Amino acid sequence: MLLARSVCLSLTASIAMTAAAMAQPAIPDIAQAMLDAAYETGDPAEIAAVARAVKAVFPEYETTIEDQTTARIAKLEPAEPSTGVTDELPVQNGGVLAISPWKGKINAGASFASGNSDNLAASISVDAVREAGNWSHHITGFYDYAESNDVATQNRFGGAYELDYLFNEHIYAYGRVSYEDDAFSGFDYRLFTGAGLGYFLFKSEPFTWSVEGGPGYRYSPIDLTREVEEEFALYGSTSLDWFISEGVVFEQDVNITWTSPTTTIQSITALTTKLTESISTGLSFEYRHETEPPLGRDNTDTIARATLIYGF
C-alpha cells in the first residue's frame, strides 16, 4: 500500500514538473543563440553572465532563462587539471589560405510593444576577421526587420567580403565585394565589387584609424521601372576604433560609393561597454543618404540600436 502511494506521488510530481516546463514561454531565437554560444564555452561564470545580460534585454522570459541556465550549469563536468602539455599543432599563418582562428563579434537586438499599437523590431549582425600572415579576410553580414501593426516597415539584409594584403605597417591593398537587399530602398538589390589601396593613419593599441579607396563597379536593378543601373563607381571609406578606457570602445565607420546617377553615404557610430570577457552591450546610430534615390523614395534613413554583443 505504501509502495503504491509512493509511486503515485512520484508520477504526480513528474507530471506537474512536465506541465510547468511546457507552460513556460519559448525563448526568442536571438536570445537562445546567445545562451547556446555561452554554454559552448563550458565556463559556468560566463554562462551566468550571459544569462543575466539576456534577462535584462528579455525580462518577460526571466523564469525560463533562469531554469535553463541552472540546468545547463549543473550538467557541466569539472574541468580536468591542466598538465601544461598540449597536443594542439601550431597554427601556420604563411599564406592567404592558411588556417587561423576568426576573431569578431555578433550583435543582436530586439524590441516588442503591444497595446494601442503592436510594434516589433529585430536586428542581428556579424563582423569577423581572420589574419594569415600578410593577408586578412574580413566578413560582415546583417539583417534588420521591423513591423508596426503587422505591417513590415523595414526588411533589409546583406553582407560584404574584403581581402587585404599588408605591404608594410601602414599600406595595404584590398579587394571587396558586397551585396545589399532593402525592400524599401527602391532598388531590387545592389551589388558592388572593387579594389584599391588602404592606409593606416594611426595604428596603436588604444587608437586605430584607417582610410581606403579605389575604383569599382555597381549593379543596381530599380524596382519601379525595372531598369538596371550598371555604373563605374568610386569607393572610399574610413574606420576609427578608440579604446576610451578599460572595456569602453568608440567606433566610427563611414563609406561612400559614387556613381554618375547617385552617391550613397553610410555612417555608423557605436559605443560599446564590456560586461564580461565575451559579452558587451552597445548603442549605435546608422545614417544612410542617397543623393538621387528612385522616384518616391526619401533621401535619408536612420536607425538607432541597442544591442547585446558576443565577442569571439
C-alpha positions as CSV (number, residue, x, y, z in Angstrom):
1,M,0.0,0.0,0.0
2,L,2.8,2.4,1.0
3,L,4.7,1.4,-2.2
4,A,1.7,2.2,-4.4
5,R,1.2,5.5,-2.7
6,S,4.9,6.4,-3.2
7,V,4.7,5.5,-6.9
8,C,1.5,7.6,-7.3
9,L,3.1,10.6,-5.7
10,S,6.2,10.3,-7.9
11,L,4.1,10.2,-11.0
12,T,2.1,13.2,-9.9
13,A,5.2,15.2,-9.3
14,S,6.7,14.2,-12.6
15,I,3.6,15.2,-14.5
16,A,3.4,18.5,-12.6
17,M,7.0,19.3,-13.5
18,T,6.5,18.4,-17.1
19,A,3.4,20.6,-17.3
20,A,5.2,23.5,-15.7
21,A,8.0,23.2,-18.2
22,M,5.6,23.1,-21.2
23,A,3.8,26.2,-19.8
24,Q,7.0,28.3,-19.9
25,P,7.2,30.5,-23.0
26,A,9.7,29.7,-25.7
27,I,12.8,32.0,-25.6
28,P,13.2,34.2,-28.7
29,D,15.7,32.7,-31.3
30,I,18.2,35.6,-30.8
31,A,18.3,35.1,-27.0
32,Q,18.6,31.3,-27.4
33,A,21.5,31.7,-29.8
34,M,23.4,33.8,-27.2
35,L,22.7,31.3,-24.4
36,D,23.9,28.4,-26.6
37,A,27.1,30.2,-27.6
38,A,27.9,30.9,-23.9
39,Y,27.2,27.2,-23.0
40,E,29.7,26.1,-25.6
41,T,32.4,27.8,-23.6
42,G,31.9,25.4,-20.7
43,D,32.5,28.2,-18.2
44,P,29.8,28.5,-15.5
45,A,30.7,32.1,-14.8
46,E,30.4,33.0,-18.5
47,I,27.1,31.2,-18.8
48,A,25.7,33.0,-15.8
49,A,26.9,36.4,-17.0
50,V,25.3,35.9,-20.5
51,A,22.1,34.8,-18.8
52,R,22.0,38.0,-16.7
53,A,22.5,40.1,-19.8
54,V,19.9,38.3,-21.8
55,K,17.3,38.6,-18.9
56,A,18.0,42.3,-18.9
57,V,17.0,42.5,-22.6
58,F,14.1,40.0,-22.4
59,P,12.7,40.3,-18.8
60,E,9.5,38.6,-19.8
61,Y,11.4,35.3,-20.2
62,E,13.3,35.6,-16.9
63,T,12.0,32.4,-15.4
64,T,12.6,30.3,-18.5
65,I,16.1,31.6,-18.9
66,E,16.9,31.1,-15.2
67,D,15.7,27.5,-15.3
68,Q,17.6,26.7,-18.4
69,T,20.8,28.3,-17.1
70,T,20.6,26.4,-13.8
71,A,20.1,23.1,-15.6
72,R,22.9,23.6,-18.0
73,I,25.4,24.7,-15.4
74,A,24.5,21.6,-13.4
75,K,25.3,19.3,-16.4
76,L,28.9,20.7,-16.8
77,E,31.6,18.3,-15.8
78,P,34.5,19.6,-13.7
79,A,37.5,20.5,-16.0
80,E,40.5,18.2,-15.8
81,P,43.6,19.7,-14.2
82,S,46.0,21.1,-16.8
83,T,49.3,19.2,-17.2
84,G,50.9,22.1,-19.1
85,V,51.2,19.9,-22.2
86,T,49.1,20.4,-25.3
87,D,48.5,18.1,-28.3
88,E,47.4,21.1,-30.5
89,L,49.6,21.7,-33.5
90,P,50.9,25.2,-34.1
91,V,48.9,27.4,-36.4
92,Q,50.7,28.3,-39.7
93,N,50.0,31.8,-40.9
94,G,52.0,31.8,-44.0
95,G,49.6,32.4,-46.9
96,V,46.1,33.5,-47.9
97,L,44.6,30.1,-47.3
98,A,46.5,29.4,-44.0
99,I,44.3,28.1,-41.2
100,S,43.9,30.6,-38.3
101,P,41.1,31.5,-35.9
102,W,38.5,34.0,-36.7
103,K,38.0,37.0,-34.3
104,G,34.9,39.2,-34.3
105,K,31.6,39.8,-32.8
106,I,27.9,39.1,-33.1
107,N,25.4,41.9,-32.4
108,A,21.7,41.1,-31.6
109,G,18.9,43.4,-30.5
110,A,15.1,43.2,-30.4
111,S,12.2,45.2,-29.1
112,F,8.5,44.4,-28.7
113,A,5.5,46.6,-27.9
114,S,1.8,45.8,-27.6
115,G,-1.4,47.6,-26.7
116,N,-2.7,50.6,-28.6
117,S,-0.1,49.7,-31.3
118,D,1.9,46.5,-31.9
119,N,5.5,47.0,-32.8
120,L,8.4,44.6,-33.4
121,A,12.0,45.3,-34.3
122,A,14.9,42.9,-34.5
123,S,18.4,43.1,-35.8
124,I,21.4,40.8,-36.0
125,S,24.9,41.4,-37.5
126,V,28.2,39.6,-37.7
127,D,31.7,41.2,-38.1
128,A,34.6,38.8,-38.3
129,V,38.3,39.0,-39.3
130,R,40.9,36.3,-39.9
131,E,44.5,37.2,-40.3
132,A,47.0,34.9,-42.0
133,G,50.5,36.4,-42.4
134,N,50.2,39.5,-44.5
135,W,46.7,38.5,-45.6
136,S,43.5,39.2,-43.8
137,H,39.9,38.2,-44.5
138,H,37.0,40.5,-43.3
139,I,33.4,39.3,-43.4
140,T,30.3,41.3,-42.4
141,G,26.7,40.4,-42.5
142,F,23.4,42.0,-41.2
143,Y,19.7,41.6,-41.1
144,D,17.2,44.3,-39.9
145,Y,13.5,43.8,-39.7
146,A,10.7,45.9,-38.2
147,E,6.9,45.9,-38.4
148,S,4.1,48.0,-37.0
149,N,0.5,46.7,-36.5
150,D,1.5,43.6,-38.6
151,V,2.8,45.7,-41.5
152,A,6.5,45.5,-42.3
153,T,8.3,48.8,-42.1
154,Q,11.8,47.6,-42.6
155,N,13.3,44.5,-44.2
156,R,16.9,44.8,-45.1
157,F,19.8,42.3,-45.3
158,G,23.2,42.0,-46.9
159,G,26.9,41.3,-46.4
160,A,30.4,42.1,-47.6
161,Y,33.7,40.3,-48.0
162,E,37.1,42.1,-48.2
163,L,40.5,40.5,-48.7
164,D,43.5,42.7,-47.7
165,Y,47.2,42.3,-48.3
166,L,49.5,44.3,-46.0
167,F,52.7,45.6,-47.7
168,N,54.1,47.2,-44.6
169,E,52.9,48.5,-41.2
170,H,50.7,51.2,-42.9
171,I,49.9,50.4,-46.5
172,Y,47.7,47.6,-47.8
173,A,45.8,46.6,-51.0
174,Y,42.2,45.3,-50.9
175,G,39.6,43.6,-53.0
176,R,36.0,44.0,-52.0
177,V,32.5,42.6,-52.9
178,S,29.2,43.5,-51.2
179,Y,25.5,42.7,-51.6
180,E,22.5,44.5,-50.2
181,D,18.8,43.9,-50.4
182,D,16.5,46.6,-48.9
183,A,12.8,46.1,-49.6
184,F,12.1,49.9,-49.0
185,S,15.1,51.4,-50.9
186,G,13.5,51.4,-54.3
187,F,16.3,49.1,-55.6
188,D,15.6,45.4,-56.1
189,Y,19.2,44.8,-54.8
190,R,22.6,46.3,-55.1
191,L,25.9,44.5,-55.9
192,F,29.3,46.2,-55.7
193,T,32.8,44.9,-56.5
194,G,36.1,46.9,-56.4
195,A,39.7,47.1,-55.5
196,G,42.1,49.7,-54.2
197,L,44.6,50.8,-51.6
198,G,44.3,51.5,-47.9
199,Y,46.5,53.4,-45.4
200,F,46.6,53.3,-41.5
201,L,46.9,56.9,-40.3
202,F,47.2,55.6,-36.8
203,K,47.8,52.0,-35.6
204,S,48.2,51.5,-31.9
205,E,46.6,49.6,-29.1
206,P,44.2,52.4,-27.9
207,F,43.6,54.1,-31.3
208,T,43.4,52.8,-34.9
209,W,42.3,54.9,-37.9
210,S,42.5,53.8,-41.5
211,V,41.3,55.1,-44.9
212,E,40.9,53.2,-48.1
213,G,39.6,53.8,-51.6
214,G,39.6,52.8,-55.3
215,P,37.6,52.1,-58.4
216,G,34.7,49.6,-58.7
217,Y,31.5,48.6,-60.4
218,R,28.0,48.7,-59.1
219,Y,24.9,46.9,-60.4
220,S,21.5,48.2,-59.2
221,P,18.2,47.0,-60.6
222,I,15.4,49.5,-59.9
223,D,12.1,48.1,-58.5
224,L,9.6,50.5,-60.1
225,T,10.9,50.9,-63.7
226,R,12.8,47.5,-63.9
227,E,15.7,49.5,-65.3
228,V,19.3,48.4,-64.4
229,E,22.0,50.9,-63.3
230,E,25.3,49.4,-64.3
231,E,27.9,52.0,-63.5
232,F,31.6,52.6,-62.9
233,A,32.0,53.5,-59.3
234,L,34.5,55.1,-56.9
235,Y,34.5,53.7,-53.3
236,G,36.1,55.3,-50.2
237,S,35.8,54.5,-46.5
238,T,37.3,55.4,-43.2
239,S,37.3,53.3,-40.0
240,L,38.2,54.5,-36.5
241,D,38.4,52.4,-33.3
242,W,39.2,54.2,-30.0
243,F,39.6,52.3,-26.7
244,I,38.5,55.1,-24.4
245,S,39.0,53.2,-21.2
246,E,39.0,49.6,-19.9
247,G,36.1,47.9,-21.6
248,V,34.7,51.0,-23.3
249,V,35.2,51.3,-27.1
250,F,34.1,54.1,-29.6
251,E,33.8,53.2,-33.3
252,Q,33.1,55.3,-36.3
253,D,32.8,53.9,-39.8
254,V,32.0,55.9,-42.9
255,N,31.9,54.7,-46.5
256,I,30.9,56.5,-49.7
257,T,30.1,54.9,-53.1
258,W,29.9,57.3,-56.0
259,T,28.3,56.7,-59.4
260,S,27.1,59.1,-62.0
261,P,23.4,58.6,-61.3
262,T,23.7,58.7,-57.5
263,T,26.0,58.7,-54.5
264,T,25.5,56.5,-51.4
265,I,26.8,57.7,-48.0
266,Q,26.7,55.4,-44.9
267,S,27.9,56.3,-41.4
268,I,27.8,54.0,-38.3
269,T,28.6,55.4,-34.9
270,A,28.8,53.0,-32.0
271,L,29.7,52.9,-28.3
272,T,30.4,49.5,-26.7
273,T,30.7,48.7,-23.0
274,K,32.2,45.3,-21.9
275,L,30.3,43.3,-19.3
276,T,32.5,40.1,-19.3
277,E,35.4,38.9,-21.4
278,S,33.0,37.9,-24.2
279,I,29.7,39.8,-23.6
280,S,29.2,43.6,-24.2
281,T,26.3,46.0,-24.6
282,G,26.3,48.5,-27.4
283,L,24.5,51.6,-28.6
284,S,24.8,52.6,-32.3
285,F,23.4,55.1,-34.8
286,E,23.3,54.5,-38.5
287,Y,22.9,57.2,-41.1
288,R,22.3,56.4,-44.8
289,H,21.9,59.0,-47.5
290,E,21.2,58.6,-51.2
291,T,21.7,61.8,-53.3
292,E,19.3,60.7,-56.1
293,P,17.1,57.8,-54.8
294,P,14.5,56.1,-57.1
295,L,11.2,58.0,-57.6
296,G,9.1,58.3,-54.5
297,R,11.9,57.4,-52.0
298,D,13.3,59.5,-49.3
299,N,17.0,60.6,-49.4
300,T,17.8,59.7,-45.8
301,D,17.3,56.7,-43.5
302,T,18.4,56.5,-39.9
303,I,18.5,53.6,-37.4
304,A,19.2,53.7,-33.7
305,R,20.0,50.4,-32.0
306,A,20.7,49.0,-28.5
307,T,22.3,45.5,-28.8
308,L,23.8,42.7,-26.9
309,I,27.2,41.7,-28.3
310,Y,29.0,38.4,-28.1
311,G,32.8,38.6,-28.9
312,F,34.8,35.6,-30.1
